[in-house]
Amino acid sequence: MADTPKVDLKQLVLDHQAGVWRYLRMLGCDPQKADDLTQEVFLGVLKRPFDNYSFEASAAYLRRAA
Protein backbone atom coordinates (compact mmCIF):
# COMPACT_ATOMS: atom_id res chain seq x y z
CA MET A 1 0.00 0.00 0.00
CA ALA A 2 1.40 3.34 -1.01
CA ASP A 3 0.13 5.32 1.98
CA THR A 4 1.54 3.08 4.73
CA PRO A 5 4.82 4.27 6.23
CA LYS A 6 7.87 2.06 5.87
CA VAL A 7 9.56 0.99 9.06
CA ASP A 8 12.47 2.74 10.78
CA LEU A 9 14.27 -0.39 11.99
CA LYS A 10 16.18 1.40 14.74
CA GLN A 11 12.97 2.80 16.20
CA LEU A 12 11.19 -0.53 15.77
CA VAL A 13 13.88 -2.28 17.82
CA LEU A 14 13.84 0.45 20.48
CA ASP A 15 10.05 0.22 20.73
CA HIS A 16 9.59 -3.55 20.68
CA GLN A 17 12.75 -5.44 21.63
CA ALA A 18 11.95 -5.70 25.33
CA GLY A 19 8.36 -6.75 24.66
CA VAL A 20 9.39 -9.51 22.25
CA TRP A 21 12.03 -10.73 24.72
CA ARG A 22 9.53 -10.79 27.62
CA TYR A 23 7.01 -12.62 25.43
CA LEU A 24 9.58 -15.31 24.62
CA ARG A 25 10.45 -15.63 28.31
CA MET A 26 6.76 -16.02 29.13
CA LEU A 27 6.61 -18.85 26.58
CA GLY A 28 9.39 -20.62 28.50
CA CYS A 29 12.63 -19.63 26.75
CA ASP A 30 15.71 -19.28 28.91
CA PRO A 31 17.31 -15.81 28.75
CA GLN A 32 19.97 -16.77 26.20
CA LYS A 33 17.46 -18.43 23.87
CA ALA A 34 15.15 -15.40 24.21
CA ASP A 35 18.09 -13.15 23.24
CA ASP A 36 18.84 -15.26 20.17
CA LEU A 37 15.22 -15.49 19.03
CA THR A 38 14.61 -11.79 19.58
CA GLN A 39 17.56 -11.02 17.34
CA GLU A 40 16.23 -13.43 14.69
CA VAL A 41 12.85 -11.69 14.72
CA PHE A 42 14.39 -8.34 13.87
CA LEU A 43 16.72 -9.86 11.28
CA GLY A 44 13.61 -11.29 9.65
CA VAL A 45 12.14 -7.79 9.42
CA LEU A 46 15.27 -6.74 7.51
CA LYS A 47 14.80 -9.54 4.98
CA ARG A 48 11.12 -8.98 4.19
CA PRO A 49 9.05 -5.91 3.46
CA PHE A 50 7.47 -4.59 6.65
CA ASP A 51 4.85 -1.86 6.86
CA ASN A 52 4.41 -0.11 10.18
CA TYR A 53 0.65 0.38 10.52
CA SER A 54 0.56 1.06 14.26
CA PHE A 55 2.42 0.25 17.46
CA GLU A 56 -0.11 -2.42 18.39
CA ALA A 57 -0.13 -4.07 14.95
CA SER A 58 3.67 -4.15 14.89
CA ALA A 59 3.82 -5.64 18.39
CA ALA A 60 1.34 -8.36 17.41
CA TYR A 61 3.25 -9.16 14.21
CA LEU A 62 6.58 -9.39 16.04
CA ARG A 63 5.13 -11.66 18.74
CA ARG A 64 3.66 -13.91 16.06
CA ALA A 65 7.02 -13.98 14.26
CA ALA A 66 8.77 -14.87 17.54
MDTraj code that builds the backbone (N, CA, C; nanometers):
import mdtraj as md
import numpy as np

residues = "MET ALA ASP THR PRO LYS VAL ASP LEU LYS GLN LEU VAL LEU ASP HIS GLN ALA GLY VAL TRP ARG TYR LEU ARG MET LEU GLY CYS ASP PRO GLN LYS ALA ASP ASP LEU THR GLN GLU VAL PHE LEU GLY VAL LEU LYS ARG PRO PHE ASP ASN TYR SER PHE GLU ALA SER ALA ALA TYR LEU ARG ARG ALA ALA".split()
xyz = np.array([
    [0.0845, -0.1181, 0.0000],
    [0.0000, 0.0000, 0.0000],
    [0.0888, 0.1241, 0.0000],
    [0.0562, 0.2167, -0.0827],
    [0.1402, 0.3343, -0.1012],
    [0.1355, 0.4306, 0.0172],
    [0.0251, 0.4330, 0.0912],
    [0.0128, 0.5324, 0.1981],
    [0.0546, 0.4804, 0.3354],
    [0.1071, 0.3587, 0.3447],
    [0.1539, 0.3077, 0.4731],
    [0.3020, 0.3380, 0.4885],
    [0.3420, 0.3914, 0.6044],
    [0.4824, 0.4273, 0.6235],
    [0.5717, 0.3051, 0.6332],
    [0.6873, 0.3126, 0.5727],
    [0.7870, 0.2064, 0.5869],
    [0.8468, 0.2159, 0.7271],
    [0.9080, 0.1084, 0.7685],
    [0.9559, 0.0993, 0.9063],
    [1.0946, 0.1615, 0.9213],
    [1.1146, 0.2279, 1.0335],
    [1.2468, 0.2736, 1.0780],
    [1.2951, 0.1625, 1.1722],
    [1.3868, 0.0792, 1.1233],
    [1.4273, -0.0394, 1.1989],
    [1.4833, -0.0042, 1.3365],
    [1.5616, 0.1007, 1.3445],
    [1.6183, 0.1395, 1.4745],
    [1.5069, 0.1701, 1.5743],
    [1.4078, 0.2451, 1.5311],
    [1.2969, 0.2796, 1.6202],
    [1.2125, 0.1568, 1.6521],
    [1.1951, 0.0690, 1.5541],
    [1.1189, -0.0535, 1.5771],
    [1.1844, -0.1374, 1.6867],
    [1.3158, -0.1516, 1.6797],
    [1.3883, -0.2278, 1.7822],
    [1.3758, -0.1586, 1.9174],
    [1.3954, -0.0279, 1.9211],
    [1.3837, 0.0446, 2.0480],
    [1.2443, 0.0284, 2.1090],
    [1.1426, 0.0299, 2.0251],
    [1.0048, 0.0222, 2.0734],
    [0.9626, -0.1182, 2.1158],
    [1.0169, -0.2221, 2.0511],
    [0.9594, -0.3552, 2.0681],
    [1.0535, -0.4640, 2.1180],
    [1.1816, -0.4385, 2.1252],
    [1.2754, -0.5441, 2.1630],
    [1.2425, -0.6032, 2.2999],
    [1.2223, -0.5208, 2.3975],
    [1.1947, -0.5704, 2.5331],
    [1.0645, -0.6497, 2.5377],
    [0.9639, -0.6038, 2.4668],
    [0.8363, -0.6754, 2.4658],
    [0.8464, -0.8120, 2.4013],
    [0.9186, -0.8221, 2.2908],
    [0.9389, -0.9512, 2.2252],
    [1.0162, -1.0439, 2.3187],
    [1.1218, -0.9922, 2.3809],
    [1.2027, -1.0729, 2.4719],
    [1.1185, -1.1242, 2.5886],
    [1.0392, -1.0370, 2.6489],
    [0.9530, -1.0790, 2.7617],
    [0.8509, -1.1834, 2.7165],
    [0.7965, -1.1662, 2.5961],
    [0.7006, -1.2625, 2.5430],
    [0.7659, -1.4002, 2.5300],
    [0.8873, -1.4035, 2.4760],
    [0.9578, -1.5309, 2.4617],
    [0.9883, -1.5935, 2.5979],
    [1.0216, -1.5123, 2.6954],
    [1.0452, -1.5632, 2.8307],
    [0.9166, -1.6211, 2.8885],
    [0.8043, -1.5532, 2.8636],
    [0.6763, -1.6017, 2.9127],
    [0.6426, -1.7371, 2.8498],
    [0.6854, -1.7571, 2.7251],
    [0.6615, -1.8849, 2.6578],
    [0.7536, -1.9958, 2.7068],
    [0.8542, -1.9607, 2.7895],
    [0.9394, -2.0615, 2.8499],
    [1.0836, -2.0635, 2.8028],
    [1.1231, -1.9688, 2.7195],
    [1.2630, -1.9635, 2.6749],
    [1.3534, -1.9199, 2.7898],
    [1.4728, -1.9785, 2.7950],
    [1.5708, -1.9282, 2.8905],
    [1.6237, -1.7948, 2.8357],
    [1.6884, -1.7143, 2.9191],
    [1.7309, -1.5806, 2.8751],
    [1.8184, -1.5802, 2.7493],
    [1.9105, -1.6748, 2.7377],
    [1.9973, -1.6765, 2.6200],
    [1.9190, -1.7106, 2.4944],
    [1.8289, -1.8066, 2.5025],
    [1.7459, -1.8433, 2.3869],
    [1.6549, -1.7267, 2.3489],
    [1.5999, -1.6567, 2.4483],
    [1.5155, -1.5404, 2.4209],
    [1.5963, -1.4316, 2.3503],
    [1.7217, -1.4115, 2.3923],
    [1.8091, -1.3147, 2.3243],
    [1.8268, -1.3521, 2.1775],
    [1.8593, -1.4792, 2.1528],
    [1.8835, -1.5261, 2.0170],
    [1.7593, -1.5125, 1.9287],
    [1.6455, -1.5552, 1.9811],
    [1.5224, -1.5493, 1.9028],
    [1.4765, -1.4066, 1.8787],
    [1.4963, -1.3199, 1.9763],
    [1.4610, -1.1790, 1.9579],
    [1.5428, -1.1193, 1.8442],
    [1.6706, -1.1503, 1.8422],
    [1.7559, -1.1022, 1.7338],
    [1.7090, -1.1564, 1.5994],
    [1.6714, -1.2820, 1.5946],
    [1.6233, -1.3425, 1.4694],
    [1.4961, -1.2755, 1.4195],
    [1.4089, -1.2371, 1.5106],
    [1.2851, -1.1695, 1.4716],
    [1.3167, -1.0400, 1.3965],
    [1.4076, -0.9620, 1.4507],
    [1.4391, -0.8339, 1.3874],
    [1.5220, -0.8521, 1.2599],
    [1.6019, -0.9561, 1.2530],
    [1.6718, -0.9863, 1.1278],
    [1.5713, -1.0251, 1.0195],
    [1.4666, -1.0942, 1.0592],
    [1.3610, -1.1289, 0.9646],
    [1.2919, -1.0065, 0.9071],
    [1.2745, -0.9042, 0.9897],
    [1.2144, -0.7793, 0.9419],
    [1.3034, -0.7150, 0.8360],
    [1.4346, -0.7272, 0.8509],
    [1.5273, -0.6735, 0.7509],
    [1.5140, -0.7442, 0.6163],
    [1.4815, -0.8720, 0.6197],
    [1.4803, -0.9535, 0.4984],
    [1.3503, -0.9437, 0.4202],
    [1.2426, -0.9033, 0.4837],
    [1.1123, -0.8984, 0.4185],
    [1.0541, -0.7579, 0.4297],
    [0.9722, -0.7215, 0.3344],
    [0.9051, -0.5907, 0.3460],
    [0.8198, -0.5867, 0.4728],
    [0.8217, -0.4748, 0.5396],
    [0.7470, -0.4590, 0.6646],
    [0.6852, -0.3205, 0.6656],
    [0.5550, -0.3140, 0.6767],
    [0.4850, -0.1862, 0.6862],
    [0.4437, -0.1641, 0.8305],
    [0.4705, -0.0455, 0.8795],
    [0.4414, -0.0108, 1.0182],
    [0.3057, 0.0595, 1.0247],
    [0.1990, -0.0186, 1.0474],
    [0.0651, 0.0385, 1.0518],
    [0.0373, 0.1098, 1.1833],
    [0.0747, 0.0465, 1.2930],
    [0.0557, 0.1058, 1.4259],
    [0.1445, 0.0316, 1.5240],
    [0.1621, 0.0889, 1.6413],
    [0.2420, 0.0250, 1.7457],
    [0.1846, -0.1119, 1.7799],
    [0.0539, -0.1184, 1.7988],
    [-0.0111, -0.2424, 1.8386],
    [-0.0012, -0.3494, 1.7305],
    [-0.0217, -0.3106, 1.6049],
    [-0.0126, -0.4066, 1.4946],
    [0.1303, -0.4596, 1.4812],
    [0.2278, -0.3720, 1.4969],
    [0.3674, -0.4148, 1.4891],
    [0.4010, -0.5096, 1.6036],
    [0.3556, -0.4775, 1.7235],
    [0.3818, -0.5636, 1.8391],
    [0.3209, -0.7017, 1.8172],
    [0.1996, -0.7070, 1.7662],
    [0.1339, -0.8359, 1.7409],
    [0.2090, -0.9149, 1.6345],
    [0.2503, -0.8484, 1.5276],
    [0.3251, -0.9159, 1.4211],
    [0.4567, -0.9727, 1.4752],
    [0.5287, -0.8952, 1.5522],
    [0.6576, -0.9388, 1.6045],
    [0.6417, -1.0541, 1.7024],
    [0.5386, -1.0523, 1.7838],
    [0.5135, -1.1657, 1.8740],
    [0.4802, -1.2905, 1.7943],
    [0.3999, -1.2759, 1.6903],
    [0.3660, -1.3905, 1.6065],
    [0.4916, -1.4455, 1.5372],
    [0.5779, -1.3569, 1.4912],
    [0.7023, -1.3985, 1.4263],
    [0.7953, -1.4692, 1.5256],
    [0.7909, -1.4267, 1.6519],
    [0.8773, -1.4870, 1.7537],
    [0.8342, -1.6289, 1.7812],
])
top = md.Topology()
chain = top.add_chain()
for i, resn in enumerate(residues, 1):
    res = top.add_residue(resn, chain, resSeq=i)
    for name in ("N", "CA", "C"):
        top.add_atom(name, md.element.get_by_symbol(name[0]), res)
traj = md.Trajectory(xyz[None], top)
